[in-house]
Amino acid sequence: MITELTQGASAASSDAIFKALSDGTRRGLLEYLVREGEQSVHALTAISGVSQPMVSRHMAKLRRADLVTVRRIGRETWYTARAKGMTPVVRWMALYGALWSQRFTALEELGEPA
């Protein structure tokens, strides 16, 4: 089972997503996009507390992880959260959630008096 979860394109995609989400600023930017919809780099800079070049770097990492889409209008760059980008991580969490649930249930049964 472990080899099924740690091999292939889905595992590589999950790795990229976990790396992208490992930074609190990136998570905050993504959460903002999910809540508020498409935003410009200018708007993201205003709410993030970091410089515009840093916002652009963070957004590039989210884009490489396929968590956001990007479009340009003139000189302005706009980002949108991509919900389907989280699919590999959601699947991984569902598998491990079920596994841990089974293990916790087994531990509880061991502790119950007969």
N, C-alpha and C positions, 0 to 999 in steps of 0.2 A: 504494500500500500504506500509506503513512504516513497519508493521510486516513482510511482505514478504521480505523486503530488509534487515531486521536486524536479521533474524532467519536462522537457518540451517547451513550446512557445508560451504556454500559459504560465509556467514557472518563471520564465525570463520576464514576462510581462508583470507578474506579481512582484518580482524583485525590483523592477523599475518603479512600480507604484509605491512599494514600501519605502524605497530610498527617497522618492519625491515627497512622501508624506512624513518623513522623519524630521522635517524642519517645521517648527511651530509657525513661522511666518508664512510658509507655503500652505500649511493647513488652513490658516486664517484667511488667506487670499482665496483659496478654493471654497471654503465655507461661505465667504462673502458672495462669490459668484453664484453659488447654488441658491442662496437666499434672494439675492438682488437681480440676478440675470446678467446679461451681457454688460461689460464695463470696459471703459478705456483704460489704458495704462495711466493716464493722468488721474482718473478717479481712484484707481487702485493705489497709486502713490499717496494720494490725499488721506486715505483711510489706514494705510499700513504702518506709517511711522518710520519708513525707510526711504532711501533715495530712489529716484526713478531708475537709474541704472541697476540698482539692486532688485527692484520690482521686476524689471525686464529679465534679469538672470533667473529669478525665482519662477517666473512664468515660463521661461524656456524649459526649465526642468519639468514643470507640470505638463508642458506640451509634449516633451519627449516621452513622458510616461503615459501619454494619450488621455490625460485627465481634463484637458481643455482644448478648445479649438481657437484658432486665431484668424482674424481678417483685418485687412488694412483698408482704411478709407482716407485717401490723401496721405497726410503725414501721421495720422493717428492709428494706433493699433488697438483693436478691440478683442477681448477674450470672453469666451463662454465656457462654463463648466460642461463637461461631457460625462453624463451619468453612466453611460455604458462602459466608460473607461475603468470603472471600479469593479466590473464583473469578475475578473480573475481573483481579486482579493475577497469579494463576497463569497465566491465558491470555496476558496481556501478556508475562510472562516466558518462556513457552514459545515465543511467536512470535519474540521478540528473541533468545532462546537459540539457536534454529535459525538465525536470520540471522547471528549472530556466529560460530557454529560453521562455517557455510559460508565466511564471510570469512576465518577463521583457516586453514581448510583450503586455500583459494586462495592465501593468503600463503605457507604452507608449501610448496606446489607450485612457487611462483615461486622459492623459495630452493633447491630440489633441483637438483643437477647432472644434466645430460642424459646 
